[in-house]
Amino acid sequence: YYASTMTFVGIQSQQAQRNEENNELLVSQLETFRESYSGVSLDEEMVNLIQFQRAYEASARYISTVDRVMQTLINM
């Protein structure tokens, strides 16, 4: 009885270890998939940031110019 119980416990232990290894592999694969699907390119984000910054600067210059023109017209 003791030997069969120990064999059963040993088999269950091995199965638990294999299940743990399989689950770790699955989690790793899912994380890799998620990162590849939803990951962002830092280079692309930097290019977008620079473009938005330049667009903002151009808009600010335009508004300043319109403001000066309006002030000039008002002061005439």
Summary of the structure (lengths in Angstrom):
residues: 76
radius of gyration: 32.7
end to end distance: 109.6
largest distance: 109.6
contacts: 138
relative contact order: 0.05
helix: 93%
strand: 0%
